[in-house]
């Protein structure tokens, strides 16, 4: 049995996480999203800690380009096929 890839989409406030998840859902891909209630500073510290922790655990961090949601979704799908 092959275990599917696991992806974490993280970023600061207003970076487009919810919007790109909505686009992935629109394209027929299952996603989950549990919104956080944090200040901008808390969210930035959390994003830094998450990226550092995943890197230390051997995960490869891929930053999403700042492009429109449809292009971000396509970027994610293209990248996930390559891994």
Number of C-alpha atoms within 10 A of each C-alpha: 3 4 5 6 8 6 12 10 16 19 18 18 17 9 13 19 18 17 16 20 21 20 17 20 14 12 12 9 12 10 10 9 10 6 8 8 9 12 11 12 11 13 17 16 12 16 17 14 12 15 19 13 12 13 12 10 9 8 12 10 13 12 11 17 10 10 11 11 18 17 15 21 23 15 14 18 13 11 11 12 8 6 6
